[in-house]
Amino acid sequence: MKRILIIFLAIFSVSGYLALANSGWTGYGQILSLESNDLGQVLVQVNVSSNPSHCKSKQWFHTRNKQHYQLLRDAAANDKQVKLKVTGLCHLKGYSQISSVAMNP
């Protein structure tokens, strides 16, 4: 069992994740910032009313999914609120990982 835990921690430290947290949907919020970098990461700041992940950064999220980026870009361009489903994985910078995005109609 101890060996499995060590392997598990090694995988997450190499992949850029530091901690496990809770998963679930955030509340709706406005997009404050949307960035894409040359590593294929999409970083988004959303002023959500609640974030079940309890990662260090309550308003910053990340994904590598191009469809998420497109929906987030459309929501930002049209001043729509979004809610995000977080996986429970926290990035080293404390950003919550996104698994789904929903736009408020």
C-alpha positions in Angstrom: 0.0 0.0 0.0 2.8 2.4 0.8 4.4 1.7 -2.5 1.2 2.5 -4.4 0.9 5.8 -2.5 4.5 6.7 -3.4 3.9 5.9 -7.1 0.6 7.9 -7.0 2.4 11.0 -5.5 5.2 10.7 -8.0 2.9 10.7 -11.0 1.0 13.8 -9.7 4.2 15.7 -8.9 5.6 15.0 -12.4 2.3 16.0 -14.2 2.1 19.4 -12.5 -0.5 18.6 -9.8 0.2 19.1 -6.2 -3.0 18.3 -4.3 -6.3 16.5 -4.5 -9.5 18.4 -3.5 -13.2 18.0 -4.0 -14.9 17.8 -7.4 -18.2 19.3 -8.5 -19.8 22.4 -10.2 -18.9 26.0 -9.2 -21.5 28.7 -9.1 -22.0 30.9 -12.1 -19.6 33.8 -12.6 -18.2 36.3 -15.1 -15.0 35.7 -16.9 -12.4 38.2 -15.7 -9.4 36.9 -17.6 -8.8 34.2 -20.3 -5.3 33.2 -21.4 -3.8 30.5 -23.6 -0.1 29.6 -23.5 2.3 27.8 -25.8 2.1 24.7 -23.5 -1.5 24.2 -24.6 -2.9 25.3 -21.3 -6.0 27.5 -21.0 -6.0 29.6 -17.8 -9.3 31.4 -16.9 -10.2 33.6 -14.0 -13.9 33.5 -13.1 -15.5 35.3 -10.2 -17.6 32.3 -9.1 -19.8 32.4 -6.1 -18.7 29.0 -4.9 -15.8 26.6 -5.8 -16.1 23.0 -4.4 -12.4 22.2 -5.2 -11.0 24.2 -2.3 -7.8 24.7 -4.3 -5.6 27.5 -3.2 -6.8 29.9 -5.9 -10.6 30.2 -5.7 -11.1 32.1 -9.0 -8.4 30.6 -11.3 -9.0 27.4 -13.3 -7.1 25.5 -16.1 -7.8 23.1 -18.9 -6.1 21.8 -22.0 -9.4 21.2 -23.8 -9.9 23.2 -27.0 -13.7 23.0 -26.8 -13.6 24.4 -23.3 -11.4 27.3 -24.6 -13.9 28.0 -27.4 -16.9 28.0 -25.1 -15.1 30.2 -22.6 -14.0 32.6 -25.4 -17.6 32.8 -26.7 -18.9 33.5 -23.2 -16.4 36.2 -22.6 -17.1 37.9 -26.0 -20.8 37.8 -25.3 -20.6 38.8 -21.6 -22.2 35.5 -20.5 -21.7 33.9 -17.1 -20.2 30.4 -16.9 -20.1 27.6 -14.4 -17.2 25.1 -14.3 -17.1 21.5 -13.3 -13.8 21.0 -11.4 -12.1 17.6 -11.1 -10.7 17.9 -7.7 -7.1 18.2 -8.9 -5.2 21.3 -8.0 -2.4 22.6 -10.3 0.9 23.6 -8.6 -0.2 27.3 -8.8 -3.4 26.4 -7.0 -5.6 26.5 -10.0 -8.6 24.0 -10.2 -8.6 21.7 -13.2 -11.8 21.9 -15.3 -13.6 18.9 -16.7 -16.7 20.7 -18.1 -17.9 24.2 -18.9 -21.5 25.5 -19.0 -22.6 28.9 -20.2 -25.6 30.7 -18.7 -28.1 31.4 -21.5 
